[in-house]
Amino acid sequence: MTRDTRTNLIDAAQARLAEHGYTGTSIRDLAGDVGIKESSVYKHFPSKQAVLEAVLARAEERVAATAAVLGVSVDDPDAAASTYGGMGLDRLTEIAQGFLAMWLHDEEFVPLRRLLTLEQYRTPEAGRLLRELVATKALAFQTALFARLIAGGGFKRADPEAVALAFWGPIVTILTLAEAPGAEGEARRLLGVHVEHFRATHVAGEGERP
């Protein structure tokens, strides 16, 4: 199957960023890797920063693809609230474990995550993009999701942002711990503990529903 030039440029950028970093990668380098004129790169990306953002977008696409396989949404709070409302512990744990598997093993996502993690120390823009991926966008989505679950009576009344922090903070910690060699089993156990505790703490019981 023929790959389009834009995709080839992102492929080249991903490889070059991993080896040479952001400052060590030029538009001319990318053009040479793909076999086009330097000026032709600008038909697809207005700047080198836009190329970096396209690399991040790939990571976000992998998250969305994993979510679709698991039957949930990571960009539509209304759809997510409808799916998660009334979901049992086993299914919630299954979904959480599915995302952990993506974080650790997805052949497309893992190189992108590692690239952005390393590049954040050399390029402030890469750090900002990584924070968007694992913190700001995730928290904004979770806050909107829990606001809907609370409004619908499925969750106990609380500040949605505080609930999002209570859910997502431990997740980030577990993902970080899981990256250590041989730590996946313990990470999976901790994830199960967290999901069970969070559900017991925040999901409204029969007598607490409106």
N, CA, C and O of each residue as an XYZ file, in Angstrom:
840
protein
N       0.842     -1.186      0.000
C       0.000      0.000      0.000
C       0.891      1.254      0.000
O       1.835      1.347      0.785
N       0.589      2.203     -0.873
C       1.375      3.422     -0.959
C       1.112      4.314      0.251
O      -0.041      4.558      0.607
N       2.165      4.792      0.873
C       2.031      5.678      2.031
C       2.150      7.111      1.557
O       2.976      7.407      0.693
N       1.345      8.004      2.100
C       1.376      9.396      1.666
C       2.598     10.099      2.254
O       3.198      9.640      3.226
N       2.945     11.219      1.638
C       4.158     11.950      2.023
C       4.102     12.426      3.471
O       5.106     12.370      4.181
N       2.949     12.887      3.907
C       2.830     13.375      5.282
C       3.142     12.271      6.284
O       3.864     12.491      7.256
N       2.596     11.085      6.043
C       2.867      9.948      6.931
C       4.345      9.598      6.924
O       4.926      9.313      7.971
N       4.958      9.620      5.730
C       6.390      9.325      5.631
C       7.222     10.350      6.393
O       8.236     10.001      6.999
N       6.804     11.602      6.366
C       7.523     12.650      7.101
C       7.420     12.427      8.608
O       8.393     12.627      9.335
N       6.247     12.014      9.075
C       6.090     11.752     10.507
C       6.941     10.552     10.909
O       7.556     10.554     11.976
N       6.977      9.528     10.058
C       7.835      8.374     10.320
C       9.292      8.804     10.453
O       9.993      8.404     11.382
N       9.736      9.637      9.495
C      11.120     10.110      9.501
C      11.395     10.950     10.739
O      12.455     10.835     11.354
N      10.436     11.795     11.100
C      10.605     12.650     12.276
C      10.697     11.813     13.544
O      11.517     12.093     14.418
N       9.870     10.801     13.642
C       9.892      9.937     14.829
C      11.258      9.271     14.983
O      11.807      9.208     16.083
N      11.801      8.771     13.865
C      13.105      8.107     13.918
C      14.211      9.104     14.238
O      15.090      8.815     15.050
N      14.175     10.266     13.611
C      15.231     11.263     13.834
C      15.178     11.851     15.234
O      16.218     12.047     15.863
N      13.995     12.131     15.721
C      13.867     12.682     17.065
C      14.402     11.711     18.103
O      15.038     12.114     19.076
N      14.138     10.430     17.888
C      14.612      9.421     18.830
C      16.131      9.358     18.859
O      16.719      9.107     19.911
N      16.771      9.583     17.718
C      18.228      9.459     17.637
C      18.957     10.776     17.882
O      19.990     10.802     18.549
N      18.417     11.872     17.339
C      19.147     13.140     17.367
C      18.478     14.229     18.212
O      19.078     15.276     18.455
N      17.252     13.992     18.657
C      16.556     15.008     19.428
C      15.974     16.093     18.538
O      16.194     16.118     17.327
N      15.229     16.983     19.165
C      14.536     18.045     18.427
C      15.519     19.029     17.806
O      15.405     19.371     16.629
N      16.484     19.480     18.601
C      17.433     20.472     18.085
C      18.346     19.881     17.027
O      18.847     20.603     16.165
N      18.567     18.576     17.083
C      19.446     17.930     16.107
C      18.736     17.455     14.860
O      19.338     16.795     14.014
N      17.466     17.782     14.739
C      16.675     17.398     13.570
C      16.244     18.650     12.827
O      15.726     19.588     13.434
N      16.451     18.669     11.534
C      16.066     19.828     10.719
C      15.058     19.426      9.660
O      14.913     18.250      9.325
N      14.374     20.417      9.147
C      13.443     20.193      8.042
C      14.189     19.630      6.846
O      13.661     18.784      6.123
N      15.401     20.089      6.634
C      16.207     19.571      5.527
C      16.486     18.083      5.715
O      16.424     17.309      4.760
N      16.792     17.688      6.947
C      17.017     16.265      7.232
C      15.790     15.432      6.863
O      15.904     14.392      6.215
N      14.631     15.899      7.281
C      13.398     15.152      7.034
C      13.116     15.053      5.544
O      12.700     14.005      5.050
N      13.345     16.150      4.832
C      13.138     16.132      3.387
C      14.053     15.103      2.732
O      13.625     14.346      1.860
N      15.315     15.079      3.156
C      16.263     14.122      2.605
C      15.876     12.686      2.900
O      16.022     11.810      2.048
N      15.382     12.443      4.108
C      14.978     11.090      4.485
C      13.824     10.582      3.621
O      13.756      9.400      3.285
N      12.931     11.485      3.272
C      11.737     11.100      2.516
C      11.976     11.171      1.003
O      11.247     10.564      0.218
N      13.015     11.928      0.610
C      13.321     12.043     -0.810
C      12.539     13.121     -1.522
O      12.178     12.967     -2.689
N      12.271     14.229     -0.814
C      11.579     15.353     -1.429
C      12.374     16.628     -1.183
O      13.332     16.631     -0.410
N      11.971     17.712     -1.844
C      12.631     18.996     -1.633
C      12.261     19.555     -0.265
O      11.177     19.298      0.258
N      13.186     20.326      0.301
C      12.922     20.937      1.606
C      11.660     21.784      1.567
O      10.863     21.761      2.506
N      11.477     22.532      0.482
C      10.295     23.394      0.366
C       9.002     22.583      0.365
O       7.954     23.084      0.772
N       9.072     21.325     -0.092
C       7.869     20.485     -0.166
C       7.378     20.072      1.223
O       6.195     19.790      1.414
N       8.302     20.041      2.194
C       7.893     19.683      3.557
C       6.859     20.674      4.075
O       5.927     20.301      4.787
N       7.037     21.951      3.706
C       6.154     22.999      4.225
C       4.748     22.931      3.642
O       3.853     23.638      4.104
N       4.547     22.090      2.637
C       3.190     21.867      2.141
C       2.394     21.033      3.141
O       1.163     21.045      3.141
N       3.114     20.319      3.982
C       2.468     19.428      4.953
C       2.572     19.944      6.384
O       1.669     19.720      7.190
N       3.670     20.635      6.705
C       3.887     21.147      8.051
C       4.455     22.565      7.972
O       5.467     22.779      7.306
N       3.835     23.522      8.628
C       4.323     24.898      8.562
C       5.613     25.140      9.334
O       6.285     26.148      9.117
N       5.967     24.213     10.244
C       7.162     24.408     11.065
C       7.615     23.070     11.634
O       6.906     22.067     11.557
N       8.823     23.084     12.209
C       9.322     21.869     12.854
C       8.480     21.535     14.081
O       8.285     20.363     14.404
N       7.984     22.559     14.760
C       7.125     22.316     15.915
C       5.862     21.573     15.501
O       5.377     20.711     16.234
N       5.330     21.904     14.330
C       4.129     21.217     13.847
C       4.412     19.737     13.605
O       3.532     18.895     13.785
N       5.633     19.424     13.200
C       6.014     18.016     13.021
C       6.011     17.314     14.371
O       5.510     16.196     14.493
N       6.571     17.970     15.388
C       6.591     17.394     16.730
C       5.171     17.169     17.236
O       4.882     16.149     17.863
N       4.291     18.121     16.964
C       2.904     17.977     17.392
C       2.222     16.807     16.677
O       1.358     16.141     17.247
N       2.618     16.564     15.431
C       2.060     15.433     14.691
C       2.508     14.109     15.298
O       1.763     13.129     15.289
N       3.735     14.087     15.826
C       4.217     12.893     16.512
C       3.378     12.643     17.764
O       2.997     11.506     18.045
N       3.090     13.716     18.519
C       2.233     13.581     19.694
C       0.845     13.092     19.292
O       0.253     12.249     19.965
N       0.338     13.630     18.192
C      -1.000     13.230     17.745
C      -1.068     11.726     17.495
O      -2.103     11.098     17.719
N       0.034     11.159     17.034
C       0.072      9.705     16.832
C      -0.155      8.966     18.152
O      -0.888      7.978     18.206
N       0.483      9.461     19.212
C       0.299      8.829     20.520
C      -1.158      8.928     20.957
O      -1.725      7.967     21.478
N      -1.756     10.090     20.742
C      -3.159     10.264     21.113
C      -4.066      9.353     20.290
O      -5.061      8.831     20.795
N      -3.713      9.169     19.022
C      -4.497      8.275     18.162
C      -4.432      6.837     18.660
O      -5.421      6.108     18.587
N      -3.260      6.422     19.171
C      -3.135      5.067     19.691
C      -3.982      4.892     20.957
O      -4.577      3.835     21.166
N      -4.035      5.926     21.795
C      -4.884      5.869     22.987
C      -6.340      5.721     22.564
O      -7.072      4.896     23.112
N      -6.760      6.528     21.582
C      -8.148      6.473     21.114
C      -8.458      5.115     20.486
O      -9.552      4.582     20.666
N      -7.493      4.555     19.749
C      -7.703      3.252     19.126
C      -7.848      2.160     20.175
O      -8.683      1.266     20.039
N      -7.035      2.235     21.217
C      -7.139      1.265     22.312
C      -8.486      1.398     23.009
O      -9.127      0.399     23.334
N      -8.911      2.637     23.234
C     -10.204      2.874     23.873
C     -11.335      2.278     23.045
O     -12.272      1.698     23.592
N     -11.244      2.423     21.721
C     -12.295      1.885     20.846
C     -12.362      0.364     20.954
O     -13.449     -0.213     20.989
N     -11.202     -0.280     21.006
C     -11.176     -1.739     21.163
C     -11.799     -2.151     22.496
O     -12.481     -3.172     22.590
N     -11.551     -1.334     23.526
C     -12.082     -1.640     24.858
C     -13.540     -1.214     25.004
O     -14.182     -1.520     26.009
N     -14.059     -0.509     24.001
C     -15.462     -0.126     24.021
C     -15.780      1.113     24.828
O     -16.897      1.260     25.325
N     -14.800      2.019     24.970
C     -15.015      3.255     25.721
C     -14.511      4.442     24.909
O     -13.841      4.273     23.890
N     -14.842      5.642     25.373
C     -14.397      6.861     24.704
C     -13.433      7.622     25.594
O     -13.581      7.640     26.816
N     -12.430      8.260     24.965
C     -11.501      9.101     25.717
C     -11.561     10.549     25.245
O     -10.715     11.362     25.616
N     -12.561     10.871     24.427
C     -12.675     12.254     23.959
C     -14.103     12.795     23.979
O     -14.324     13.961     23.653
N     -15.066     11.969     24.353
C     -16.466     12.402     24.421
C     -17.008     12.087     25.813
O     -17.409     10.953     26.076
N     -17.026     13.078     26.709
C     -17.470     12.814     28.089
C     -18.885     12.268     28.181
O     -19.172     11.441     29.047
N     -19.781     12.721     27.296
C     -21.157     12.232     27.342
C     -21.213     10.741     27.007
O     -21.884      9.966     27.688
N     -20.504     10.355     25.953
C     -20.473      8.938     25.570
C     -19.817      8.102     26.651
O     -20.274      7.002     26.963
N     -18.733      8.633     27.227
C     -18.036      7.898     28.277
C     -18.922      7.726     29.505
O     -18.943      6.655     30.111
N     -19.652      8.773     29.873
C     -20.528      8.691     31.037
C     -21.609      7.649     30.821
O     -21.956      6.910     31.743
N     -22.145      7.586     29.605
C     -23.166      6.595     29.294
C     -22.608      5.177     29.400
O     -23.294      4.260     29.853
N     -21.350      5.009     28.976
C     -20.726      3.679     29.013
C     -20.370      3.264     30.435
O     -20.626      2.130     30.840
N     -19.774      4.197     31.196
C     -19.277      3.855     32.528
C     -20.384      3.799     33.576
O     -20.232      3.124     34.595
N     -21.483      4.490     33.345
C     -22.551      4.521     34.336
C     -23.066      3.129     34.657
O     -23.546      2.430     33.764
N     -22.978      2.718     35.896
C     -23.474      1.411     36.317
C     -22.567      0.241     35.969
O     -22.948     -0.912     36.167
N     -21.365      0.522     35.449
C     -20.455     -0.558     35.070
C     -19.928     -1.279     36.306
O     -19.623     -0.649     37.319
N     -19.823     -2.592     36.218
C     -19.358     -3.392     37.339
C     -17.851     -3.339     37.525
O     -17.118     -2.890     36.645
N     -17.403     -3.803     38.680
C     -15.981     -3.746     39.022
C     -15.131     -4.552     38.048
O     -14.066     -4.091     37.635
N     -15.577     -5.734     37.677
C     -14.774     -6.577     36.788
C     -14.533     -5.897     35.449
O     -13.419     -5.922     34.924
N     -15.561     -5.299     34.907
C     -15.424     -4.620     33.608
C     -14.541     -3.384     33.732
O     -13.725     -3.129     32.846
N     -14.682     -2.614     34.802
C     -13.833     -1.446     35.018
C     -12.364     -1.854     35.115
O     -11.486     -1.206     34.544
N     -12.117     -2.926     35.839
C     -10.745     -3.416     35.990
C     -10.190     -3.890     34.655
O      -9.021     -3.656     34.348
N     -11.013     -4.547     33.868
C     -10.599     -5.017     32.543
C     -10.171     -3.845     31.659
O      -9.162     -3.925     30.958
N     -10.933     -2.770     31.697
C     -10.601     -1.594     30.893
C      -9.300     -0.970     31.373
O      -8.439     -0.627     30.563
N      -9.153     -0.821     32.680
C      -7.928     -0.240     33.237
C      -6.711     -1.073     32.862
O      -5.667     -0.530     32.503
N      -6.846     -2.393     32.946
C      -5.743     -3.278     32.590
C      -5.427     -3.181     31.096
O      -4.270     -3.318     30.698
N      -6.437     -2.948     30.278
C      -6.222     -2.796     28.845
C      -5.390     -1.576     28.522
O      -4.522     -1.622     27.651
N      -5.649     -0.489     29.219
C      -4.849      0.724     29.000
C      -3.420      0.545     29.523
O      -2.473      1.065     28.933
N      -3.267     -0.183     30.619
C      -1.923     -0.455     31.130
C      -1.124     -1.273     30.118
O       0.060     -1.014     29.899
N      -1.772     -2.253     29.506
C      -1.102     -3.059     28.488
C      -0.659     -2.187     27.310
O       0.436     -2.373     26.779
N      -1.505     -1.239     26.903
C      -1.117     -0.318     25.834
C       0.111      0.483     26.235
O       1.053      0.612     25.454
N       0.104      1.019     27.445
C       1.200      1.852     27.942
C       2.525      1.104     27.914
O       3.571      1.689     27.637
N       2.474     -0.176     28.199
C       3.697     -0.964     28.317
C       4.085     -1.709     27.043
O       5.271     -1.949     26.817
N       3.116     -2.082     26.204
C       3.419     -3.039     25.145
C       3.008     -2.633     23.725
O       3.451     -3.264     22.765
N       2.191     -1.620     23.567
C       1.729     -1.264     22.229
C       2.921     -0.863     21.346
O       3.665      0.059     21.683
N       3.093     -1.552     20.230
C       4.281     -1.373     19.398
C       4.368      0.011     18.779
O       5.462      0.463     18.442
N       3.248      0.690     18.622
C       3.264      2.044     18.083
C       3.332      3.093     19.191
O       4.012      4.109     19.048
N       2.628      2.844     20.291
C       2.560      3.848     21.351
C       3.846      3.935     22.164
O       4.307      5.035     22.469
N       4.432      2.797     22.518
C       5.592      2.789     23.414
C       6.763      3.611     22.874
O       7.326      4.398     23.635
N       7.166      3.475     21.595
C       8.264      4.315     21.098
C       7.949      5.806     21.154
O       8.830      6.622     21.425
N       6.695      6.159     20.899
C       6.298      7.564     20.957
C       6.368      8.086     22.388
O       6.854      9.189     22.637
N       5.875      7.274     23.324
C       5.932      7.680     24.738
C       7.368      7.869     25.197
O       7.689      8.855     25.860
N       8.225      6.931     24.846
C       9.617      7.036     25.257
C      10.311      8.231     24.609
O      11.117      8.912     25.242
N       9.989      8.474     23.349
C      10.583      9.606     22.642
C      10.228     10.918     23.347
O      11.106     11.733     23.630
N       8.951     11.112     23.625
C       8.519     12.347     24.270
C       9.060     12.457     25.694
O       9.389     13.549     26.158
N       9.151     11.321     26.381
C       9.681     11.332     27.742
C      11.137     11.789     27.760
O      11.521     12.603     28.600
N      11.942     11.274     26.847
C      13.350     11.675     26.768
C      13.496     13.101     26.256
O      14.307     13.870     26.773
N      12.724     13.451     25.258
C      12.878     14.760     24.616
C      12.423     15.913     25.507
O      12.837     17.052     25.292
N      11.583     15.642     26.498
C      11.092     16.715     27.358
C      12.222     17.438     28.087
O      12.083     18.607     28.448
N      13.337     16.744     28.304
C      14.453     17.358     29.023
C      15.325     18.215     28.107
O      16.131     19.018     28.577
N      15.157     18.036     26.805
C      15.947     18.823     25.854
C      15.119     19.902     25.170
O      15.646     20.921     24.723
N      13.821     19.661     25.097
C      12.955     20.575     24.361
C      11.719     20.910     25.187
O      10.871     20.041     25.394
N      11.596     22.148     25.665
C      10.433     22.517     26.474
C       9.106     22.216     25.782
O       8.137     21.842     26.443
N       9.052     22.374     24.466
C       7.814     22.108     23.757
C       7.429     20.640     23.852
O       6.248     20.314     23.981
N       8.403     19.762     23.792
C       8.117     18.340     23.943
C       7.584     18.052     25.343
O       6.684     17.230     25.515
N       8.147     18.736     26.347
C       7.658     18.576     27.708
C       6.214     19.022     27.835
O       5.407     18.373     28.501
N       5.895     20.135     27.191
C       4.511     20.623     27.234
C       3.560     19.621     26.582
O       2.478     19.353     27.105
N       3.962     19.078     25.455
C       3.110     18.125     24.755
C       2.923     16.849     25.566
O       1.831     16.282     25.596
N       3.992     16.395     26.225
C       3.880     15.194     27.057
C       2.944     15.441     28.234
O       2.140     14.578     28.585
N       3.049     16.622     28.841
C       2.145     16.952     29.953
C       0.692     16.991     29.486
O      -0.210     16.587     30.220
N       0.468     17.475     28.274
C      -0.888     17.465     27.736
C      -1.408     16.032     27.627
O      -2.559     15.746     27.958
N      -0.539     15.142     27.159
C      -0.949     13.761     26.942
C      -1.298     13.058     28.246
O      -2.324     12.384     28.329
N      -0.451     13.207     29.271
C      -0.627     12.413     30.495
C      -1.229     13.189     31.656
O      -1.538     12.603     32.693
N      -1.402     14.515     31.496
C      -1.905     15.291     32.633
C      -3.063     16.205     32.259
O      -4.208     15.912     32.603
N      -2.795     17.302     31.566
C      -3.821     18.336     31.410
C      -5.042     17.858     30.628
O      -6.174     18.064     31.066
N      -4.827     17.224     29.479
C      -5.978     16.751     28.696
C      -6.700     15.627     29.415
O      -7.929     15.569     29.419
N      -5.932     14.736     30.022
C      -6.543     13.619     30.742
C      -7.386     14.121     31.909
O      -8.508     13.655     32.109
N      -6.854     15.065     32.677
C      -7.603     15.601     33.817
C      -8.843     16.360     33.367
O      -9.895     16.260     33.998
N      -8.727     17.118     32.282
C      -9.886     17.856     31.773
C     -10.997     16.891     31.356
O     -12.172     17.114     31.646
N     -10.605     15.824     30.674
C     -11.597     14.831     30.253
C     -12.218     14.142     31.459
O     -13.439     13.999     31.531
N     -11.383     13.709     32.413
C     -11.899     13.024     33.591
C     -12.815     13.939     34.398
O     -13.838     13.485     34.910
N     -12.469     15.211     34.518
C     -13.314     16.157     35.248
C     -14.683     16.263     34.599
O     -15.705     16.242     35.285
N     -14.704     16.379     33.264
C     -15.975     16.458     32.553
C     -16.768     15.167     32.699
O     -17.987     15.200     32.866
N     -16.085     14.037     32.638
C     -16.749     12.740     32.786
C     -17.393     12.608     34.160
O     -18.564     12.244     34.266
N     -16.631     12.901     35.212
C     -17.161     12.725     36.558
C     -18.252     13.756     36.864
O     -19.160     13.479     37.648
N     -18.171     14.934     36.256
C     -19.241     15.922     36.431
C     -20.562     15.355     35.929
O     -21.605     15.559     36.549
N     -20.517     14.650     34.815
C     -21.730     14.054     34.262
C     -22.210     12.875     35.110
O     -23.411     12.709     35.323
N     -21.277     12.064     35.591
C     -21.672     10.923     36.426
C     -22.264     11.394     37.751
O     -23.205     10.788     38.265
N     -21.718     12.467     38.299
C     -22.247     13.021     39.552
C     -23.627     13.626     39.311
O     -24.553     13.413     40.094
N     -23.755     14.380     38.226
C     -25.043     15.010     37.908
C     -26.121     13.962     37.645
O     -27.293     14.191     37.941
N     -25.730     12.818     37.093
C     -26.692     11.762     36.802
C     -27.046     10.906     38.003
O     -27.917     10.040     37.917
N     -26.378     11.140     39.116
C     -26.691     10.403     40.333
C     -25.927      9.114     40.517
O     -26.100      8.434     41.528
N     -25.081      8.761     39.558
C     -24.331      7.521     39.671
C     -23.150      7.611     40.621
O     -22.687      6.600     41.149
N     -22.660      8.844     40.839
C     -21.545      9.074     41.757
C     -22.001      9.962     42.909
O     -22.925     10.763     42.766
N     -21.341      9.809     44.045
C     -21.646     10.650     45.198
C     -21.329     12.105     44.872
O     -20.447     12.391     44.063
N     -22.043     13.007     45.500
C     -21.837     14.431     45.253
C     -20.437     14.838     45.727
O     -20.050     14.550     46.860
N     -19.692     15.500     44.860
C     -18.335     15.938     45.177
C     -17.881     16.898     44.085
O     -18.556     17.054     43.067
N     -16.752     17.532     44.296
C     -16.149     18.386     43.279
C     -15.607     17.491     42.170
O     -14.726     16.674     42.434
N     -16.104     17.616     40.934
C     -15.649     16.727     39.856
C     -14.146     16.776     39.627
O     -13.535     15.758     39.300
N     -13.548     17.943     39.793
C     -12.105     18.040     39.594
C     -11.355     17.267     40.666
O     -10.347     16.620     40.381
N     -11.847     17.334     41.904
C     -11.216     16.581     42.984
C     -11.360     15.077     42.744
O     -10.437     14.313     43.025
N     -12.504     14.656     42.230
C     -12.702     13.241     41.922
C     -11.755     12.804     40.802
O     -11.185     11.713     40.846
N     -11.595     13.673     39.794
C     -10.672     13.361     38.697
C      -9.249     13.204     39.208
O      -8.534     12.289     38.799
N      -8.840     14.089     40.096
C      -7.499     13.988     40.681
C      -7.351     12.710     41.498
O      -6.312     12.051     41.456
N      -8.401     12.368     42.241
C      -8.361     11.147     43.056
C      -8.251      9.900     42.185
O      -7.657      8.901     42.591
N      -8.826      9.965     40.985
C      -8.740      8.820     40.081
C      -7.426      8.806     39.307
O      -6.744      7.783     39.247
N      -7.074      9.948     38.714
C      -5.968      9.960     37.759
C      -4.600     10.010     38.420
O      -3.646      9.459     37.871
N      -4.467     10.641     39.563
C      -3.166     10.718     40.226
C      -2.556      9.341     40.483
O      -1.411      9.105     40.098
N      -3.289      8.426     41.122
C      -2.745      7.080     41.323
C      -2.482      6.344     40.013
O      -1.547      5.547     39.933
N      -3.291      6.596     38.990
C      -3.066      5.935     37.698
C      -1.695      6.308     37.157
O      -0.942      5.436     36.722
N      -1.362      7.601     37.180
C      -0.068      8.059     36.682
C       1.064      7.430     37.494
O       2.086      7.027     36.937
N       0.878      7.351     38.802
C       1.883      6.720     39.663
C       2.082      5.258     39.290
O       3.215      4.785     39.204
N       0.996      4.547     39.071
C       1.086      3.125     38.725
C       1.736      2.941     37.360
O       2.538      2.025     37.178
N       1.406      3.793     36.407
C       2.031      3.702     35.084
C       3.539      3.912     35.197
O       4.317      3.229     34.531
N       3.942      4.849     36.032
C       5.371      5.113     36.222
C       6.061      3.903     36.854
O       7.133      3.489     36.411
N       5.441      3.343     37.886
C       6.007      2.163     38.539
C       6.086      0.973     37.583
O       7.024      0.179     37.651
N       5.108      0.854     36.701
C       5.035     -0.292     35.800
C       6.181     -0.346     34.807
O       6.469     -1.407     34.253
N       6.842      0.788     34.574
C       7.918      0.843     33.583
C       9.211      0.201     34.081
O      10.109     -0.076     33.286
N       9.313     -0.034     35.375
C      10.517     -0.680     35.906
C      10.551     -2.144     35.479
O       9.501     -2.780     35.380
N      11.735     -2.687     35.226
C      11.840     -4.098     34.820
C      11.187     -5.030     35.835
O      11.438     -4.928     37.035
N      10.360     -5.925     35.351
C       9.725     -6.915     36.209
C       8.612     -6.396     37.090
O       8.148     -7.106     37.983
N       8.166     -5.148     36.854
C       7.187     -4.538     37.756
C       5.753     -4.636     37.258
O       4.836     -4.173     37.936
N       5.545     -5.224     36.096
C       4.195     -5.209     35.528
C       3.195     -5.942     36.418
O       2.078     -5.461     36.608
N       3.572     -7.087     36.962
C       2.648     -7.837     37.805
C       2.184     -7.034     39.007
O       0.997     -7.021     39.331
N       3.117     -6.368     39.666
C       2.761     -5.536     40.826
C       1.920     -4.349     40.398
O       0.998     -3.951     41.110
N       2.230     -3.782     39.242
C       1.446     -2.652     38.742
C       0.002     -3.081     38.479
O      -0.934     -2.340     38.782
N      -0.175     -4.260     37.921
C      -1.520     -4.752     37.667
C      -2.278     -4.970     38.983
O      -3.471     -4.682     39.076
N      -1.579     -5.476     39.981
C      -2.224     -5.658     41.286
C      -2.647     -4.324     41.876
O      -3.772     -4.179     42.354
N      -1.742     -3.344     41.844
C      -2.046     -2.021     42.385
C      -3.183     -1.354     41.627
O      -4.009     -0.653     42.212
N      -3.214     -1.578     40.325
C      -4.292     -1.000     39.527
C      -5.640     -1.568     39.949
O      -6.627     -0.839     40.050
N      -5.674     -2.875     40.194
C      -6.905     -3.487     40.675
C      -7.325     -2.944     42.029
O      -8.506     -2.685     42.263
N      -6.348     -2.769     42.929
C      -6.636     -2.195     44.251
C      -7.204     -0.793     44.110
O      -8.180     -0.438     44.770
N      -6.584      0.002     43.242
C      -7.026      1.386     43.062
C      -8.440      1.457     42.497
O      -9.277      2.199     43.010
N      -8.709      0.694     41.449
C     -10.037      0.741     40.829
C     -11.113      0.321     41.819
O     -12.170      0.947     41.898
N     -10.842     -0.738     42.575
C     -11.831     -1.207     43.557
C     -12.067     -0.156     44.644
O     -13.211      0.111     45.009
N     -10.993      0.436     45.158
C     -11.133      1.452     46.209
C     -11.843      2.692     45.682
O     -12.715      3.242     46.355
N     -11.475      3.132     44.487
C     -12.097      4.333     43.919
C     -13.590      4.113     43.722
O     -14.398      4.983     44.045
N     -13.953      2.964     43.197
C     -15.368      2.679     42.973
C     -16.134      2.626     44.294
O     -17.238      3.160     44.398
N     -15.548      1.982     45.296
C     -16.213      1.885     46.595
C     -16.363      3.248     47.257
O     -17.314      3.484     48.001
N     -15.415      4.145     46.981
C     -15.405      5.463     47.614
C     -16.356      6.439     46.939
O     -16.990      7.249     47.615
N     -16.466      6.375     45.624
C     -17.164      7.440     44.889
C     -18.469      7.042     44.219
O     -19.304      7.911     43.968
N     -18.678      5.776     43.921
C     -19.925      5.377     43.271
C     -21.057      5.390     44.315
O     -20.905      4.872     45.421
N     -22.160      5.978     43.944
C     -23.290      6.121     44.881
C     -23.978      4.775     45.087
O     -24.208      4.026     44.138
N     -24.301      4.484     46.346
C     -25.078      3.293     46.657
C     -26.545      3.553     46.387
O     -26.944      4.669     46.057
N     -27.354      2.492     46.534
C     -28.787      2.632     46.255
C     -29.440      3.738     47.067
O     -30.260      4.495     46.547
N     -29.077      3.833     48.340
C     -29.676      4.855     49.183
C     -29.140      6.252     48.959
O     -29.670      7.217     49.510
N     -28.093      6.371     48.157
C     -27.480      7.682     47.906
C     -27.863      8.244     46.548
O     -27.488      9.372     46.228
N     -28.597      7.493     45.745
C     -29.005      7.969     44.431
C     -30.241      8.834     44.538
O     -31.092      8.593     45.395
N     -30.357      9.851     43.672
C     -31.517     10.740     43.736
C     -32.803     10.033     43.309
O     -33.872     10.644     43.307
